[in-house]
Amino acid sequence: MKIDVDVDQLREGLLDRAGSAAGVGFPAAMLDVVDIEDESPQELLARAEREGLDLRDFAVDDDCGASDDWCPGSVHPFSS
């Protein structure tokens, strides 16, 4: 199964999580915010997996043309 992940949406989701953690008393989470802003798409995917996020929540809607073509802002983390 292939999942096309919207990298911008994934980055936003990770930033929201880290910002929320910092806001409820975990100031060290602000370091995560800085890291997330600078991470490559592959690093974001690895972070999301470590944090147990379901990448299907960040799937790109198939409205970019042909069904298996790459869409701007997406990355193909898995295929089978």
N, C-alpha and C positions, 0 to 999 in steps of 0.2 A: 504494500500500500504506500502510495506516495502522498506526502502532505506538502503543499506549497505554503510556506509560512510568510506572513506579512511582517517583515523585520521591524518596520516602524511601529506597528501595533504591538509586537512583542516587547520592543524596547520601552514603549509607554507603559505596558502592563508591569514590567519589572521595576520601572521607576516608581510607579504608583505603590507597589508593594514595599519598596525600600523607604519611600517617603512616609508611608503610613507607619512603618516600624519606628522611624526616627521620631515621628510625632507623638507616639505613645510611650516614649521613655527609653528608646534605644538609640542614643545619639551616634553610636558607632555605625549605624545604618547609613548615615550621610556619606561615609566612605564608599559604601556600595553604590550610592547615587553617582558619585564621581566616576567610579569604575564602569558602571553601566553606560554612561554617556559616551565613553571612549571605546567600548568593546566592539569587536568585529561581529558580523552576523554569526559566524561559527562559535565565537565565545558566548554570545547571547544564547544560542541554542544549548550549549553545554551548561550554562547557568540555569536556564529554564528546566533542563532535565534534573540537575542537582536539587532544585527547589521543588521538584515534583509537579510542575505545571503540565497541563494537558495541551500539547501543541495544536490540537484540533481547535482549541479556543481562539487560536491566532491564524487560522487557515485563511488563505486568500480565496475570495469568491471567484468562481471561474467565469469572469466577464472580460477577460483580456484577449479573447480570440480563440485560437485553437486550444483544445482541452489540455494538451501536454506541453504547450509552449510556456516559456518563462515569462513572468509578469514583472514589471518594474517594482522594486521594493520587496521582492520575494526571494526565498532561498529554498532549495529542495533538500531538506535534511535527511530524508529517508526515501528509499524506494525498494520495492521487492517484486 
